[in-house]
């Protein structure tokens, strides 16, 4: 995945989200800064939101973006690499993915909201 890559749609954003969970807060193999990774993830989530009119899905996507903003701040503010702060941020990131983003997939319509390659 190159540093110029930006996810689009549910499946690409899902894959990118998983990558962020694995590598946050450092992204050595992808040549991304913390801010670049979170900006790209937010952009991917925005593309998912732009494809749906499902109100619950939109609410969940808004919650995901709000959580990601807080998580980014936690990682950014942890200059001393405090392991407890890092662990708390990772736990929150996993919550945003599993308890919010993955629920969105179940609400999307395969023929309209998401592409044919988007697993639900």
N, CA and C atoms as an extended XYZ file, in Angstrom:
360
Properties=species:S:1:pos:R:3:atomname:S:1:resname:S:1:resid:I:1 pbc="F F F"
N         0.852       -1.169        0.000 N   UNK     1
C         0.000        0.000        0.000 CA  UNK     1
C         0.895        1.229        0.000 C   UNK     1
N         0.777        2.045       -1.012 N   UNK     2
C         1.640        3.223       -1.108 CA  UNK     2
C         1.100        4.367       -0.266 C   UNK     2
N         1.961        5.335       -0.001 N   UNK     3
C         1.538        6.473        0.817 CA  UNK     3
C         0.556        7.370        0.082 C   UNK     3
N         0.403        7.187       -1.237 N   UNK     4
C        -0.556        7.995       -1.988 CA  UNK     4
C        -1.944        7.351       -2.028 C   UNK     4
N        -2.049        6.123       -1.524 N   UNK     5
C        -3.317        5.389       -1.539 CA  UNK     5
C        -4.306        5.999       -0.556 C   UNK     5
N        -5.557        6.167       -0.995 N   UNK     6
C        -6.646        6.582       -0.118 CA  UNK     6
C        -7.801        5.613       -0.330 C   UNK     6
N        -8.318        5.015        0.733 N   UNK     7
C        -9.399        4.046        0.577 CA  UNK     7
C       -10.702        4.697        0.121 C   UNK     7
N       -11.473        3.932       -0.663 N   UNK     8
C       -12.786        4.383       -1.108 CA  UNK     8
C       -13.755        3.235       -0.896 C   UNK     8
N       -14.919        3.504       -0.362 N   UNK     9
C       -15.922        2.481       -0.174 CA  UNK     9
C       -15.699        1.660        1.081 C   UNK     9
N       -16.663        0.807        1.358 N   UNK    10
C       -16.660        0.041        2.607 CA  UNK    10
C       -15.492       -0.939        2.694 C   UNK    10
N       -15.283       -1.756        1.678 N   UNK    11
C       -14.258       -2.808        1.747 CA  UNK    11
C       -12.850       -2.230        1.839 C   UNK    11
N       -12.534       -1.256        1.001 N   UNK    12
C       -11.195       -0.660        1.047 CA  UNK    12
C       -10.958        0.028        2.390 C   UNK    12
N       -11.988        0.703        2.888 N   UNK    13
C       -11.856        1.377        4.179 CA  UNK    13
C       -11.723        0.353        5.299 C   UNK    13
N       -12.445       -0.755        5.185 N   UNK    14
C       -12.339       -1.833        6.167 CA  UNK    14
C       -10.905       -2.364        6.221 C   UNK    14
N       -10.317       -2.612        5.070 N   UNK    15
C        -8.928       -3.089        4.999 CA  UNK    15
C        -7.964       -2.065        5.581 C   UNK    15
N        -8.173       -0.791        5.238 N   UNK    16
C        -7.299        0.274        5.714 CA  UNK    16
C        -7.434        0.425        7.233 C   UNK    16
N        -8.670        0.330        7.732 N   UNK    17
C        -8.928        0.414        9.170 CA  UNK    17
C        -8.148       -0.682        9.895 C   UNK    17
N        -8.178       -1.897        9.352 N   UNK    18
C        -7.446       -3.015        9.952 CA  UNK    18
C        -5.946       -2.723        9.978 C   UNK    18
N        -5.427       -2.146        8.905 N   UNK    19
C        -4.004       -1.785        8.854 CA  UNK    19
C        -3.680       -0.741        9.930 C   UNK    19
N        -4.553        0.227       10.105 N   UNK    20
C        -4.321        1.255       11.120 CA  UNK    20
C        -4.309        0.620       12.503 C   UNK    20
N        -5.201       -0.322       12.747 N   UNK    21
C        -5.221       -0.991       14.054 CA  UNK    21
C        -3.925       -1.745       14.322 C   UNK    21
N        -3.365       -2.352       13.301 N   UNK    22
C        -2.135       -3.124       13.468 CA  UNK    22
C        -0.936       -2.211       13.705 C   UNK    22
N        -0.831       -1.138       12.939 N   UNK    23
C         0.385       -0.322       12.962 CA  UNK    23
C         0.320        0.928       13.829 C   UNK    23
N        -0.836        1.353       14.268 N   UNK    24
C        -0.914        2.581       15.062 CA  UNK    24
C        -0.171        2.396       16.376 C   UNK    24
N         0.564        3.371       16.831 N   UNK    25
C         0.689        4.711       16.294 CA  UNK    25
C         1.841        4.906       15.309 C   UNK    25
N         2.643        3.864       15.043 N   UNK    26
C         3.721        4.010       14.069 CA  UNK    26
C         3.337        3.271       12.795 C   UNK    26
N         3.738        3.808       11.673 N   UNK    27
C         3.399        3.203       10.383 CA  UNK    27
C         4.657        3.024        9.539 C   UNK    27
N         5.635        2.269       10.045 N   UNK    28
C         6.930        2.185        9.365 CA  UNK    28
C         6.885        1.501        7.996 C   UNK    28
N         6.020        0.525        7.815 N   UNK    29
C         6.025       -0.209        6.554 CA  UNK    29
C         5.237        0.488        5.461 C   UNK    29
N         4.503        1.503        5.806 N   UNK    30
C         3.656        2.163        4.825 CA  UNK    30
C         4.032        3.621        4.553 C   UNK    30
N         5.121        4.066        5.157 N   UNK    31
C         5.592        5.441        4.959 CA  UNK    31
C         4.507        6.473        5.230 C   UNK    31
N         3.716        6.233        6.250 N   UNK    32
C         2.658        7.162        6.630 CA  UNK    32
C         2.938        7.725        8.010 C   UNK    32
N         2.608        8.978        8.175 N   UNK    33
C         2.644        9.538        9.515 CA  UNK    33
C         1.319        9.191       10.190 C   UNK    33
N         1.258        9.392       11.473 N   UNK    34
C         0.025        9.160       12.217 CA  UNK    34
C        -1.111        9.995       11.634 C   UNK    34
N        -0.838       11.270       11.387 N   UNK    35
C        -1.880       12.152       10.848 CA  UNK    35
C        -2.327       11.720        9.461 C   UNK    35
N        -1.369       11.334        8.597 N   UNK    36
C        -1.733       10.884        7.250 CA  UNK    36
C        -2.622        9.647        7.305 C   UNK    36
N        -2.273        8.698        8.145 N   UNK    37
C        -3.056        7.465        8.249 CA  UNK    37
C        -4.471        7.756        8.732 C   UNK    37
N        -4.594        8.580        9.757 N   UNK    38
C        -5.925        8.887       10.276 CA  UNK    38
C        -6.716        9.764        9.309 C   UNK    38
N        -6.050       10.661        8.588 N   UNK    39
C        -6.752       11.463        7.583 CA  UNK    39
C        -7.292       10.578        6.464 C   UNK    39
N        -6.486        9.637        6.000 N   UNK    40
C        -6.922        8.729        4.933 CA  UNK    40
C        -8.067        7.843        5.411 C   UNK    40
N        -7.990        7.384        6.631 N   UNK    41
C        -9.059        6.563        7.187 CA  UNK    41
C       -10.353        7.369        7.278 C   UNK    41
N       -10.258        8.596        7.730 N   UNK    42
C       -11.433        9.463        7.808 CA  UNK    42
C       -12.026        9.727        6.425 C   UNK    42
N       -11.156        9.915        5.434 N   UNK    43
C       -11.621       10.115        4.059 CA  UNK    43
C       -12.371        8.883        3.561 C   UNK    43
N       -11.841        7.701        3.853 N   UNK    44
C       -12.522        6.466        3.466 CA  UNK    44
C       -13.898        6.360        4.105 C   UNK    44
N       -13.988        6.700        5.379 N   UNK    45
C       -15.268        6.653        6.085 CA  UNK    45
C       -16.241        7.653        5.480 C   UNK    45
N       -15.735        8.803        5.081 N   UNK    46
C       -16.577        9.807        4.432 CA  UNK    46
C       -17.125        9.294        3.103 C   UNK    46
N       -16.331        8.518        2.355 N   UNK    47
C       -16.843        7.971        1.088 CA  UNK    47
C       -17.949        6.952        1.355 C   UNK    47
N       -17.816        6.187        2.427 N   UNK    48
C       -18.880        5.241        2.789 CA  UNK    48
C       -20.148        6.025        3.123 C   UNK    48
N       -20.004        7.076        3.921 N   UNK    49
C       -21.161        7.893        4.314 CA  UNK    49
C       -21.831        8.545        3.107 C   UNK    49
N       -21.035        8.924        2.114 N   UNK    50
C       -21.607        9.601        0.943 CA  UNK    50
C       -22.437        8.654        0.074 C   UNK    50
N       -22.276        7.350        0.282 N   UNK    51
C       -22.985        6.358       -0.544 CA  UNK    51
C       -24.258        5.823        0.098 C   UNK    51
N       -24.554        6.230        1.314 N   UNK    52
C       -25.727        5.672        1.983 CA  UNK    52
C       -26.667        6.754        2.472 C   UNK    52
N       -27.930        6.375        2.581 N   UNK    53
C       -28.916        7.270        3.181 CA  UNK    53
C       -29.467        6.654        4.465 C   UNK    53
N       -28.927        5.506        4.860 N   UNK    54
C       -29.361        4.834        6.070 CA  UNK    54
C       -28.966        5.692        7.273 C   UNK    54
N       -29.970        6.159        8.014 N   UNK    55
C       -29.710        7.094        9.114 CA  UNK    55
C       -28.861        6.478       10.230 C   UNK    55
N       -29.132        5.233       10.560 N   UNK    56
C       -28.341        4.600       11.618 CA  UNK    56
C       -26.891        4.421       11.172 C   UNK    56
N       -26.691        4.014        9.916 N   UNK    57
C       -25.329        3.874        9.390 CA  UNK    57
C       -24.605        5.215        9.435 C   UNK    57
N       -25.286        6.284        9.055 N   UNK    58
C       -24.671        7.617        9.081 CA  UNK    58
C       -24.318        8.038       10.504 C   UNK    58
N       -25.194        7.727       11.461 N   UNK    59
C       -24.900        8.048       12.860 CA  UNK    59
C       -23.671        7.280       13.348 C   UNK    59
N       -23.613        6.001       13.008 N   UNK    60
C       -22.460        5.196       13.414 CA  UNK    60
C       -21.169        5.697       12.777 C   UNK    60
N       -21.241        6.083       11.509 N   UNK    61
C       -20.052        6.608       10.828 CA  UNK    61
C       -19.601        7.921       11.457 C   UNK    61
N       -20.553        8.758       11.857 N   UNK    62
C       -20.197        9.992       12.575 CA  UNK    62
C       -19.504        9.659       13.896 C   UNK    62
N       -20.016        8.645       14.592 N   UNK    63
C       -19.398        8.227       15.856 CA  UNK    63
C       -17.982        7.696       15.622 C   UNK    63
N       -17.809        6.945       14.538 N   UNK    64
C       -16.482        6.421       14.220 CA  UNK    64
C       -15.513        7.576       14.006 C   UNK    64
N       -15.902        8.555       13.187 N   UNK    65
C       -15.009        9.687       12.927 CA  UNK    65
C       -14.708       10.471       14.199 C   UNK    65
N       -15.701       10.635       15.074 N   UNK    66
C       -15.472       11.340       16.339 CA  UNK    66
C       -14.478       10.551       17.209 C   UNK    66
N       -14.667        9.236       17.278 N   UNK    67
C       -13.744        8.393       18.040 CA  UNK    67
C       -12.331        8.478       17.469 C   UNK    67
N       -12.226        8.414       16.140 N   UNK    68
C       -10.902        8.478       15.516 CA  UNK    68
C       -10.189        9.780       15.836 C   UNK    68
N       -10.930       10.855       15.906 N   UNK    69
C       -10.335       12.146       16.258 CA  UNK    69
C        -9.754       12.095       17.678 C   UNK    69
N       -10.499       11.516       18.604 N   UNK    70
C       -10.019       11.397       19.984 CA  UNK    70
C        -8.829       10.445       20.081 C   UNK    70
N        -8.900        9.356       19.327 N   UNK    71
C        -7.813        8.366       19.351 CA  UNK    71
C        -6.527        8.971       18.796 C   UNK    71
N        -6.659        9.723       17.713 N   UNK    72
C        -5.485       10.392       17.135 CA  UNK    72
C        -4.856       11.322       18.163 C   UNK    72
N        -5.692       12.065       18.886 N   UNK    73
C        -5.184       12.964       19.921 CA  UNK    73
C        -4.470       12.188       21.026 C   UNK    73
N        -5.027       11.023       21.402 N   UNK    74
C        -4.375       10.205       22.420 CA  UNK    74
C        -2.994        9.765       21.952 C   UNK    74
N        -2.910        9.256       20.727 N   UNK    75
C        -1.618        8.823       20.205 CA  UNK    75
C        -0.663       10.010       20.061 C   UNK    75
N        -1.141       11.129       19.534 N   UNK    76
C        -0.287       12.302       19.313 CA  UNK    76
C         0.222       12.881       20.631 C   UNK    76
N        -0.634       12.885       21.632 N   UNK    77
C        -0.266       13.458       22.917 CA  UNK    77
C         0.607       12.552       23.762 C   UNK    77
N         0.880       11.369       23.285 N   UNK    78
C         1.666       10.406       24.043 CA  UNK    78
C         3.120       10.428       23.582 C   UNK    78
N         3.720       11.592       23.651 N   UNK    79
C         5.103       11.759       23.199 CA  UNK    79
C         6.102       10.910       23.963 C   UNK    79
N         5.804       10.624       25.214 N   UNK    80
C         6.728        9.824       26.022 CA  UNK    80
C         6.477        8.325       25.850 C   UNK    80
N         5.574        7.977       24.981 N   UNK    81
C         5.238        6.578       24.694 CA  UNK    81
C         4.830        5.800       25.949 C   UNK    81
N         3.980        6.415       26.743 N   UNK    82
C         3.442        5.758       27.922 CA  UNK    82
C         2.625        4.550       27.471 C   UNK    82
N         2.989        3.369       27.952 N   UNK    83
C         2.345        2.133       27.513 CA  UNK    83
C         0.873        2.059       27.905 C   UNK    83
N         0.506        2.631       29.024 N   UNK    84
C        -0.902        2.618       29.444 CA  UNK    84
C        -1.757        3.472       28.507 C   UNK    84
N        -1.240        4.622       28.127 N   UNK    85
C        -1.976        5.497       27.186 CA  UNK    85
C        -2.077        4.814       25.831 C   UNK    85
N        -0.990        4.211       25.386 N   UNK    86
C        -0.999        3.508       24.098 CA  UNK    86
C        -2.019        2.360       24.109 C   UNK    86
N        -2.030        1.610       25.197 N   UNK    87
C        -2.973        0.492       25.318 CA  UNK    87
C        -4.416        1.001       25.317 C   UNK    87
N        -4.683        2.069       26.041 N   UNK    88
C        -6.036        2.644       26.082 CA  UNK    88
C        -6.468        3.131       24.694 C   UNK    88
N        -5.545        3.754       23.971 N   UNK    89
C        -5.858        4.240       22.626 CA  UNK    89
C        -6.118        3.077       21.670 C   UNK    89
N        -5.324        2.032       21.775 N   UNK    90
C        -5.535        0.842       20.926 CA  UNK    90
C        -6.876        0.171       21.235 C   UNK    90
N        -7.216        0.094       22.515 N   UNK    91
C        -8.509       -0.484       22.904 CA  UNK    91
C        -9.648        0.345       22.330 C   UNK    91
N        -9.513        1.638       22.393 N   UNK    92
C       -10.539        2.535       21.841 CA  UNK    92
C       -10.615        2.398       20.316 C   UNK    92
N        -9.475        2.221       19.674 N   UNK    93
C        -9.436        2.028       18.224 CA  UNK    93
C       -10.138        0.729       17.846 C   UNK    93
N        -9.904       -0.323       18.611 N   UNK    94
C       -10.584       -1.594       18.351 CA  UNK    94
C       -12.086       -1.461       18.541 C   UNK    94
N       -12.504       -0.716       19.554 N   UNK    95
C       -13.933       -0.465       19.769 CA  UNK    95
C       -14.532        0.268       18.567 C   UNK    95
N       -13.835        1.275       18.067 N   UNK    96
C       -14.339        2.031       16.914 CA  UNK    96
C       -14.504        1.119       15.699 C   UNK    96
N       -13.602        0.183       15.543 N   UNK    97
C       -13.671       -0.727       14.403 CA  UNK    97
C       -14.747       -1.802       14.592 C   UNK    97
N       -14.632       -2.567       15.661 N   UNK    98
C       -15.514       -3.717       15.840 CA  UNK    98
C       -16.933       -3.338       16.266 C   UNK    98
N       -17.060       -2.374       17.142 N   UNK    99
C       -18.380       -2.050       17.691 CA  UNK    99
C       -19.117       -0.960       16.927 C   UNK    99
N       -18.421       -0.244       16.077 N   UNK   100
C       -19.087        0.814       15.311 CA  UNK   100
C       -18.983        0.562       13.807 C   UNK   100
N       -17.750        0.555       13.273 N   UNK   101
C       -17.587        0.459       11.815 CA  UNK   101
C       -18.137       -0.852       11.250 C   UNK   101
N       -17.829       -1.975       11.889 N   UNK   102
C       -18.299       -3.264       11.371 CA  UNK   102
C       -19.821       -3.377       11.424 C   UNK   102
N       -20.474       -2.703       12.364 N   UNK   103
C       -21.937       -2.689       12.414 CA  UNK   103
C       -22.521       -1.966       11.205 C   UNK   103
N       -21.794       -0.981       10.700 N   UNK   104
C       -22.261       -0.231        9.532 CA  UNK   104
C       -22.426       -1.172        8.340 C   UNK   104
N       -21.487       -2.080        8.154 N   UNK   105
C       -21.543       -3.003        7.027 CA  UNK   105
C       -22.838       -3.784        6.973 C   UNK   105
N       -23.374       -4.136        8.134 N   UNK   106
C       -24.623       -4.887        8.187 CA  UNK   106
C       -25.827       -4.044        7.797 C   UNK   106
N       -25.665       -2.729        7.793 N   UNK   107
C       -26.776       -1.832        7.479 CA  UNK   107
C       -26.783       -1.367        6.023 C   UNK   107
N       -25.701       -1.623        5.303 N   UNK   108
C       -25.577       -1.124        3.942 CA  UNK   108
C       -26.190       -2.084        2.935 C   UNK   108
N       -26.732       -1.525        1.867 N   UNK   109
C       -27.342       -2.325        0.802 CA  UNK   109
C       -26.285       -2.668       -0.241 C   UNK   109
N       -26.052       -3.955       -0.493 N   UNK   110
C       -25.015       -4.357       -1.452 CA  UNK   110
C       -25.168       -3.753       -2.840 C   UNK   110
N       -26.362       -3.511       -3.289 N   UNK   111
C       -26.517       -2.992       -4.655 CA  UNK   111
C       -26.458       -1.473       -4.747 C   UNK   111
N       -26.628       -0.776       -3.641 N   UNK   112
C       -26.692        0.668       -3.721 CA  UNK   112
C       -25.621        1.390       -2.923 C   UNK   112
N       -25.526        1.071       -1.644 N   UNK   113
C       -24.637        1.802       -0.747 CA  UNK   113
C       -23.171        1.410       -0.908 C   UNK   113
N       -22.933        0.166       -1.275 N   UNK   114
C       -21.568       -0.331       -1.356 CA  UNK   114
C       -21.357       -1.034       -2.685 C   UNK   114
N       -20.115       -1.196       -3.056 N   UNK   115
C       -19.801       -1.834       -4.329 CA  UNK   115
C       -19.894       -3.349       -4.263 C   UNK   115
N       -19.833       -3.969       -5.411 N   UNK   116
C       -19.953       -5.426       -5.478 CA  UNK   116
C       -18.840       -6.129       -4.722 C   UNK   116
N       -17.673       -5.494       -4.597 N   UNK   117
C       -16.545       -6.125       -3.907 CA  UNK   117
C       -16.575       -5.891       -2.409 C   UNK   117
N       -17.553       -5.161       -1.940 N   UNK   118
C       -17.633       -4.841       -0.524 CA  UNK   118
C       -18.329       -5.935        0.248 C   UNK   118
N       -17.599       -6.697        1.069 N   UNK   119
C       -18.240       -7.744        1.845 CA  UNK   119
C       -19.056       -7.142        2.986 C   UNK   119
N       -20.147       -7.741        3.288 N   UNK   120
C       -20.986       -7.263        4.383 CA  UNK   120
C       -21.172       -8.394        5.375 C   UNK   120
